[in-house]
Structure formats: structure tokens, C-alpha cells
Amino acid sequence: MFELPELPYAYDALQPVMSDKTLRFHHDKHHAAYVKNVNDMVNASAEASRSLEDIISGAARSGNRKLFNNAAQAWNHAFFWLAMTPNAEKPTTELESAIKGAFGDLNGLKDKFVAEGAAHFGSGWVWLVSDRAGKLEVISTHDADDTLTKEGVTPLTVCDLWEHAYYLDYQNDRKGFLEKWFDALPNWLFAARQYAAARGSGEAWRYPASSAEAARRSA
């Protein structure tokens, strides 16, 4: 079975940008439901011993939208928690150089990131991604869609555009949420590790292995 990853910080650690109440509903209800649904769907099939990344890719290829939606949302949320930190920080020198090359400076990236997320119609995610050459881009994906099905793209950071991510705190002001989120919460050290992996140095983050996958690997 896949586990629901614990938050890497306390429920109230991201205040005032994201409240304790939002984190509890978001992680304990929404994310937990996606993980439960994935386990319910794969435990009775050969999928149970595969990685979540392989399940997502396989469901996308086969057109199994129900499995894809739940598996991708489980993955997206786990990545989202790690993409945030309660300790304000700045991008590393190498990542900052890439940001300057693509957006002029960090404020230019913020403008692009907020504009992309605020203009996105309906639910989804806004991502900062890198290709294998280290070129950065801001993209958004609809609903559960993520970057795993995009060849040669590695996500560095992400913000959730679904209403359950911000409505309790901001009502319909998604732009206000994105602006405050970008100023305070991105985990730039995590983004830097992802950036290094995009260019072939180290491994990109993967969802924790299920019990069945871990057993298969150790056999």
C-alpha cells in the first residue's frame, strides 16, 4: 500500500499564508482521499508492486482516467508539501542564475508564476520546471495533470490552484494567495536539488515506495 506522507512541518507552520485549518483539511482529507483511492484501485491488480510514477504513466497511456486522476493527485500533493518551507530562503546561486536568464530576476519569475496561476481556468497546478539543458519555464496543468507525462521536464516547485488550497483563507482571491505564497513559502533548497537532477546530477524526487514495491525491490 502507498502511505500518506506526513507533512514536513507542523499544521500551523505556514501561517499566515496557509492556515492550520487549511492544512488539516488539505492534507488529512483531500490528500488522504487520493491515496486511499489509489490503494483501493491497485491492491487488487498487478499495479500494486509498481512505483506511483509508473502507475501514473501507465494510466495516462491506457486512458484509465480514474486511476490517473487519483494517482497524479497523490503525487502532486506530496510534491507540493515538500515544495514549501516555513523558513524563508533565497534560491541558491546556480538556480538564481538560471532564474535571471529566464525571467530577469526573482521578481520577474514571481510575476510570471502569479500571472500563469491566476489566469488558469478552473482547477490545476502552476509549476516552475526545467528541461535537461537547465532552461526554466513556468507552466500550468489542468486538474490532476502533472509533469510526469511531459518528456524531458523536471518540476522544481509547484503551487496548488484547486480551491481547497486557498478558499478557506482567501475565498476567491487566487491571485492574492499566489502572491503571498511566492513571497514566503517556496522551498528553494528543494527546488535546487530538483534543478540539479534535471541536468543529470542526482535523482529527482520520487513518491515513497509502496509496501509491495519495496518488497519486490528487496526480493
C-alpha beads as a LAMMPS data file, in Angstrom:
LAMMPS data file: protein, C-alpha beads

219 atoms
218 bonds

1 atom types
1 bond types

-500.0 500.0 xlo xhi
-500.0 500.0 ylo yhi
-500.0 500.0 zlo zhi

Masses

1 110.0

Atoms # bond

1 1 1 0.000 0.000 0.000
2 1 1 1.050 3.581 -0.561
3 1 1 1.298 5.700 2.562
4 1 1 0.073 9.234 3.066
5 1 1 3.317 11.175 3.638
6 1 1 3.347 13.225 6.807
7 1 1 3.694 16.964 6.459
8 1 1 7.349 18.020 6.872
9 1 1 6.259 20.780 9.272
10 1 1 3.524 21.478 11.828
11 1 1 -0.001 22.287 10.674
12 1 1 0.367 25.893 11.786
13 1 1 3.900 26.372 10.419
14 1 1 2.838 28.047 7.156
15 1 1 0.679 30.712 8.786
16 1 1 -0.339 33.364 7.938
17 1 1 -0.110 32.364 4.258
18 1 1 -1.816 28.988 4.789
19 1 1 -3.778 28.427 7.977
20 1 1 -3.771 25.452 10.300
21 1 1 -7.365 24.749 9.237
22 1 1 -6.465 24.737 5.541
23 1 1 -3.519 22.388 6.082
24 1 1 -5.629 19.960 8.111
25 1 1 -8.397 19.806 5.507
26 1 1 -5.983 19.781 2.597
27 1 1 -3.610 17.099 3.858
28 1 1 -5.783 14.981 6.149
29 1 1 -8.905 14.966 3.951
30 1 1 -8.118 15.734 0.308
31 1 1 -4.646 14.197 0.010
32 1 1 -5.583 11.244 2.187
33 1 1 -8.596 10.507 -0.021
34 1 1 -6.453 10.367 -3.162
35 1 1 -4.011 7.954 -1.529
36 1 1 -6.852 5.748 -0.277
37 1 1 -8.454 5.693 -3.721
38 1 1 -5.178 4.684 -5.376
39 1 1 -4.698 1.846 -2.893
40 1 1 -8.263 0.649 -3.418
41 1 1 -7.738 0.555 -7.175
42 1 1 -4.285 -1.045 -7.353
43 1 1 -4.210 -3.516 -4.470
44 1 1 -6.380 -5.967 -6.390
45 1 1 -4.268 -5.704 -9.538
46 1 1 -0.739 -6.158 -10.813
47 1 1 -0.235 -2.405 -10.390
48 1 1 0.312 -2.808 -6.633
49 1 1 4.030 -3.593 -6.949
50 1 1 4.808 -0.672 -9.242
51 1 1 6.007 2.795 -8.308
52 1 1 3.451 5.590 -8.211
53 1 1 5.314 7.261 -11.072
54 1 1 4.921 4.113 -13.213
55 1 1 1.252 3.828 -12.280
56 1 1 0.657 7.429 -13.354
57 1 1 2.457 6.941 -16.683
58 1 1 0.689 3.640 -17.343
59 1 1 -2.739 5.071 -16.548
60 1 1 -2.079 8.013 -18.860
61 1 1 -1.114 5.685 -21.716
62 1 1 -4.079 3.347 -21.214
63 1 1 -6.618 6.124 -20.752
64 1 1 -7.574 4.967 -17.245
65 1 1 -8.565 8.437 -16.168
66 1 1 -9.891 7.492 -12.736
67 1 1 -6.631 5.839 -11.734
68 1 1 -4.587 8.611 -13.307
69 1 1 -6.504 11.360 -11.527
70 1 1 -6.124 9.825 -8.087
71 1 1 -2.513 8.688 -8.532
72 1 1 -1.400 12.002 -10.027
73 1 1 -3.149 13.969 -7.307
74 1 1 -1.495 11.822 -4.630
75 1 1 1.887 12.538 -6.256
76 1 1 1.207 16.249 -6.838
77 1 1 0.213 16.856 -3.233
78 1 1 3.224 15.027 -1.807
79 1 1 5.479 17.132 -4.041
80 1 1 3.600 20.291 -3.030
81 1 1 4.249 19.760 0.690
82 1 1 7.982 19.397 0.031
83 1 1 7.983 22.415 -2.275
84 1 1 7.113 24.610 0.724
85 1 1 9.019 25.571 3.857
86 1 1 8.165 27.744 6.855
87 1 1 11.733 29.083 6.791
88 1 1 12.034 31.888 4.256
89 1 1 15.027 31.386 1.997
90 1 1 16.502 32.510 -1.305
91 1 1 17.426 30.460 -4.392
92 1 1 20.927 29.021 -4.492
93 1 1 23.483 30.822 -6.645
94 1 1 23.156 28.337 -9.503
95 1 1 19.362 28.381 -9.505
96 1 1 19.318 32.161 -9.164
97 1 1 21.486 32.425 -12.279
98 1 1 19.028 30.249 -14.208
99 1 1 16.114 32.352 -12.945
100 1 1 17.852 35.543 -14.089
101 1 1 18.480 34.014 -17.506
102 1 1 14.852 33.041 -17.974
103 1 1 12.924 35.788 -16.158
104 1 1 15.342 38.654 -15.475
105 1 1 15.250 38.205 -11.699
106 1 1 13.197 36.614 -8.914
107 1 1 10.548 39.325 -9.223
108 1 1 10.228 38.518 -12.906
109 1 1 9.684 34.866 -12.036
110 1 1 7.087 35.867 -9.439
111 1 1 5.214 37.985 -11.984
112 1 1 5.153 35.111 -14.483
113 1 1 4.265 32.476 -11.873
114 1 1 1.432 34.515 -10.354
115 1 1 0.055 35.574 -13.745
116 1 1 0.068 31.984 -15.037
117 1 1 -1.640 30.649 -11.931
118 1 1 -4.186 33.460 -11.603
119 1 1 -5.217 33.186 -15.277
120 1 1 -5.549 29.398 -15.206
121 1 1 -9.199 28.480 -15.767
122 1 1 -10.556 26.015 -13.246
123 1 1 -8.562 23.639 -11.065
124 1 1 -4.957 22.666 -11.601
125 1 1 -1.349 23.423 -10.720
126 1 1 1.249 26.058 -11.607
127 1 1 4.814 24.787 -11.936
128 1 1 8.355 26.039 -12.359
129 1 1 10.071 23.398 -14.494
130 1 1 13.455 22.799 -16.073
131 1 1 14.460 20.943 -19.206
132 1 1 17.615 18.834 -19.400
133 1 1 19.672 21.825 -20.524
134 1 1 18.668 23.789 -17.438
135 1 1 16.264 26.151 -19.206
136 1 1 13.443 27.225 -16.895
137 1 1 9.782 27.699 -17.768
138 1 1 6.533 28.385 -15.912
139 1 1 3.615 26.187 -16.957
140 1 1 0.196 25.270 -15.611
141 1 1 -1.618 21.948 -15.838
142 1 1 -5.316 21.215 -15.584
143 1 1 -6.992 19.204 -12.840
144 1 1 -4.713 16.283 -11.858
145 1 1 -2.322 16.592 -14.797
146 1 1 1.305 16.928 -13.763
147 1 1 4.763 16.967 -15.314
148 1 1 5.441 13.219 -15.227
149 1 1 3.913 12.683 -18.656
150 1 1 5.976 15.505 -20.199
151 1 1 9.200 14.169 -21.684
152 1 1 12.396 15.877 -20.572
153 1 1 10.765 18.117 -17.952
154 1 1 11.565 18.155 -14.236
155 1 1 9.428 20.111 -11.745
156 1 1 11.284 22.434 -9.384
157 1 1 8.380 23.902 -7.425
158 1 1 4.593 23.993 -7.635
159 1 1 1.565 25.716 -6.175
160 1 1 -1.887 24.160 -5.941
161 1 1 -4.612 26.028 -7.841
162 1 1 -7.520 23.921 -6.598
163 1 1 -9.916 25.918 -4.414
164 1 1 -9.329 23.665 -1.419
165 1 1 -5.762 25.041 -1.321
166 1 1 -6.803 28.607 -0.584
167 1 1 -10.560 29.151 -0.309
168 1 1 -10.799 28.940 3.500
169 1 1 -8.168 31.681 3.790
170 1 1 -8.645 33.787 0.650
171 1 1 -12.122 32.931 -0.679
172 1 1 -11.943 33.613 -4.445
173 1 1 -8.736 35.680 -4.356
174 1 1 -6.421 33.176 -6.008
175 1 1 -4.039 35.891 -7.160
176 1 1 -3.647 37.209 -3.608
177 1 1 -2.901 33.699 -2.400
178 1 1 -0.294 33.138 -5.102
179 1 1 1.450 36.436 -4.383
180 1 1 1.752 35.734 -0.662
181 1 1 2.685 32.108 -1.313
182 1 1 5.521 33.033 -3.648
183 1 1 6.957 35.625 -1.271
184 1 1 7.048 33.356 1.772
185 1 1 6.794 29.621 1.151
186 1 1 8.825 28.197 -1.783
187 1 1 11.443 25.698 -0.657
188 1 1 14.303 26.881 -2.832
189 1 1 16.714 24.268 -1.476
190 1 1 14.342 21.530 -2.633
191 1 1 13.981 23.340 -5.971
192 1 1 17.773 23.472 -6.296
193 1 1 18.044 19.704 -5.795
194 1 1 15.400 19.176 -8.444
195 1 1 17.250 21.569 -10.755
196 1 1 20.457 19.590 -10.348
197 1 1 18.573 16.363 -11.101
198 1 1 17.067 17.904 -14.242
199 1 1 20.578 18.385 -15.590
200 1 1 21.685 14.876 -14.688
201 1 1 23.222 15.390 -11.263
202 1 1 21.440 13.285 -8.680
203 1 1 17.939 11.853 -8.601
204 1 1 14.707 13.793 -8.897
205 1 1 12.214 13.317 -6.078
206 1 1 10.034 10.212 -6.216
207 1 1 6.976 9.269 -4.188
208 1 1 7.824 6.896 -1.307
209 1 1 7.633 3.268 -2.421
210 1 1 4.556 1.224 -1.575
211 1 1 4.971 -1.789 0.691
212 1 1 4.525 -4.087 -2.325
213 1 1 7.098 -2.180 -4.393
214 1 1 9.586 -2.191 -1.503
215 1 1 9.145 -5.947 -1.090
216 1 1 9.682 -6.506 -4.809
217 1 1 12.873 -4.453 -4.766
218 1 1 14.307 -6.378 -1.820
219 1 1 13.411 -9.831 -3.209

Bonds

1 1 1 2
2 1 2 3
3 1 3 4
4 1 4 5
5 1 5 6
6 1 6 7
7 1 7 8
8 1 8 9
9 1 9 10
10 1 10 11
11 1 11 12
12 1 12 13
13 1 13 14
14 1 14 15
15 1 15 16
16 1 16 17
17 1 17 18
18 1 18 19
19 1 19 20
20 1 20 21
21 1 21 22
22 1 22 23
23 1 23 24
24 1 24 25
25 1 25 26
26 1 26 27
27 1 27 28
28 1 28 29
29 1 29 30
30 1 30 31
31 1 31 32
32 1 32 33
33 1 33 34
34 1 34 35
35 1 35 36
36 1 36 37
37 1 37 38
38 1 38 39
39 1 39 40
40 1 40 41
41 1 41 42
42 1 42 43
43 1 43 44
44 1 44 45
45 1 45 46
46 1 46 47
47 1 47 48
48 1 48 49
49 1 49 50
50 1 50 51
51 1 51 52
52 1 52 53
53 1 53 54
54 1 54 55
55 1 55 56
56 1 56 57
57 1 57 58
58 1 58 59
59 1 59 60
60 1 60 61
61 1 61 62
62 1 62 63
63 1 63 64
64 1 64 65
65 1 65 66
66 1 66 67
67 1 67 68
68 1 68 69
69 1 69 70
70 1 70 71
71 1 71 72
72 1 72 73
73 1 73 74
74 1 74 75
75 1 75 76
76 1 76 77
77 1 77 78
78 1 78 79
79 1 79 80
80 1 80 81
81 1 81 82
82 1 82 83
83 1 83 84
84 1 84 85
85 1 85 86
86 1 86 87
87 1 87 88
88 1 88 89
89 1 89 90
90 1 90 91
91 1 91 92
92 1 92 93
93 1 93 94
94 1 94 95
95 1 95 96
96 1 96 97
97 1 97 98
98 1 98 99
99 1 99 100
100 1 100 101
101 1 101 102
102 1 102 103
103 1 103 104
104 1 104 105
105 1 105 106
106 1 106 107
107 1 107 108
108 1 108 109
109 1 109 110
110 1 110 111
111 1 111 112
112 1 112 113
113 1 113 114
114 1 114 115
115 1 115 116
116 1 116 117
117 1 117 118
118 1 118 119
119 1 119 120
120 1 120 121
121 1 121 122
122 1 122 123
123 1 123 124
124 1 124 125
125 1 125 126
126 1 126 127
127 1 127 128
128 1 128 129
129 1 129 130
130 1 130 131
131 1 131 132
132 1 132 133
133 1 133 134
134 1 134 135
135 1 135 136
136 1 136 137
137 1 137 138
138 1 138 139
139 1 139 140
140 1 140 141
141 1 141 142
142 1 142 143
143 1 143 144
144 1 144 145
145 1 145 146
146 1 146 147
147 1 147 148
148 1 148 149
149 1 149 150
150 1 150 151
151 1 151 152
152 1 152 153
153 1 153 154
154 1 154 155
155 1 155 156
156 1 156 157
157 1 157 158
158 1 158 159
159 1 159 160
160 1 160 161
161 1 161 162
162 1 162 163
163 1 163 164
164 1 164 165
165 1 165 166
166 1 166 167
167 1 167 168
168 1 168 169
169 1 169 170
170 1 170 171
171 1 171 172
172 1 172 173
173 1 173 174
174 1 174 175
175 1 175 176
176 1 176 177
177 1 177 178
178 1 178 179
179 1 179 180
180 1 180 181
181 1 181 182
182 1 182 183
183 1 183 184
184 1 184 185
185 1 185 186
186 1 186 187
187 1 187 188
188 1 188 189
189 1 189 190
190 1 190 191
191 1 191 192
192 1 192 193
193 1 193 194
194 1 194 195
195 1 195 196
196 1 196 197
197 1 197 198
198 1 198 199
199 1 199 200
200 1 200 201
201 1 201 202
202 1 202 203
203 1 203 204
204 1 204 205
205 1 205 206
206 1 206 207
207 1 207 208
208 1 208 209
209 1 209 210
210 1 210 211
211 1 211 212
212 1 212 213
213 1 213 214
214 1 214 215
215 1 215 216
216 1 216 217
217 1 217 218
218 1 218 219
